[in-house]
């Protein structure tokens, strides 16, 4: 029987934040739980449990020991990682307008062209959505977004969450 592989040994390529990655926590008493959250991470940091993850592959899946807890925390958003997300932790200066391509004025979500004048770049739509929800009350769909080049980004925003 093989031992779990090292997530840290993948050289930063481990898919910590991919939805199909299955996390397994082995508690001090040998019980198991599934999933990853702030509490599980803290138990692992404190040495009260060990974390493992299954990286599903095309032909087989492998079990990995989560042996770089800091990298895991940054990747899943427990700790902010400006380099990975492109977003500083500050009040973003946002210029926005409804997209010229918007066709349905009654749709729940509207395409919004966003430009960040604060110098940030959107590399992680989920983190950007969290920032704009906290800072401006926007409800941004995290399943789609596209860069238009030149610092422009198009996101889908719930129409009633946009400030007038």
N, C-alpha and C positions, 0 to 999 in steps of 0.2 A: 504494500500500500504506500502511496506517495504522500509526502508531507505537503502542506499548503505552500504555495509560492509566495514570494515577497512582493507586495504591491509597490513598495519603494524601489525595488530593483527594476521596475518597468521604465524607470527614467522619466517619470512625469506623464507617462501615457496611460496611466490607469484611469478607467472611466468612472471615477467616483460619483459624478453627477448624472450619469445616464440612467433613465428611469428603469431599465431592465436589469440593472445591477442589484443583486439580492444580498442584503447585509444580514449577517448572523452574529449575534452576541452570545458569548459563552460566559455565564456568570460564575462567580467564585464557587458556588455550590454545585456547579455542573449543569444547571438548567440553561435552556436555550431560549432566545427570543429572536424575532425577526424584525428588521427595520433599522433605521438610523435616525437619531434625533440628537438634540443637544445633551439630553440626560445620558444617553448611551455613550456619547463621546466623552462626557465628563467621567463616567464610571471607568472607561478605558484609560483615560489620563491618570486617574487616581489609582490604577492598578487593581480595581475591583472586578474587572471583566476583560475579556479579549474580544476584539472585533475581527471578523472575517467577511469576505465578500466573494460571491460567485460571479465571475465574468463570463457571461454567456457568449459562446463563439458560434460560428456557423456549423461546425461539425461536432464540437464538443465544448464543454464548459470546464473552467478551472477554478479551484478554490484558492483564494489569496488571503494571507494574513495582512491585515491593515496595520502596517508597522511604521507608517509615517502619519501619525495622528494630526499633525499640523497641516500637511498637504491635504488630507481628507477634509478637515474642517474648513479650509479655504475653498476647496472645490465645491462643497455642498452648501456653502454660504453661512456656516456658523461663525466664521471669522472673515471679515472683508479682505479681499485680495484685489487691490487696485490694478496691478499688472494684468491679471487674468480678465477682469471685468471691463477695464478701461475707464472706470468710474471712480473718482475721488469721493470721499465721504464729506460732502459739503452741500450747501444749497445750490442746486444746478440752475444756471442761467439758461432758460429755455425760450427759444422763439418757436412758435408753432402756427400752423394754419391748416385748415381743412384741405385735403388733397383736391387738386383740379379734376382728378379722375373719379371723385366720389359721385355716385349715381343715384343712390336712394336716400332722400332726405329724412325718411322715417325709420331707417334701419337702427337697430339697437347699438351697433358699433359703427364707427366712422373712421375712415383712413385719415390720419393726421401726419403731416410732414413736420418733422422735428429737427431743429438745429440747436446744438449745445454750444452756447457762446462762452462757456466756462473752460473750454479746452478738453473736456472729457470726450471719450469715444465709447460708443455702445458696442461692447463685445459680448455681453451677456444680457439678453433681453429680460430674463427673469429678475436679475438684480436691478436693472433699470426700472422695471415695472414696480418693484418694491420701493425704490427711491422716490419715484414720481407719485406713488400712492401716499407715502408718508408726507411728502413735501407739498403736493398740489391736489391730492385727493383723486387723481386719475385712476381709473380702473382699466389697465392695459391688458389686452389679450397676449399671452406669452407663447402662443402656438405659431405665430407668424410675425414677421417683421423683416424689412429689407433695407439695405443701404442703397441710397440713390447716388452715392459718390459726393465728394466735396463736403463731407461732414453732415449731409442730410440723411435722415433715417425716416422711414415710414412705419408707423405702428397703428394698430387697431385699438381705439379707445372707446369705452362705453360712453355713448353720447351724453347721457345725463350726468357723467362725472366731470365733464369739461367745464371749466369756469367760463362764464360769459364775458 
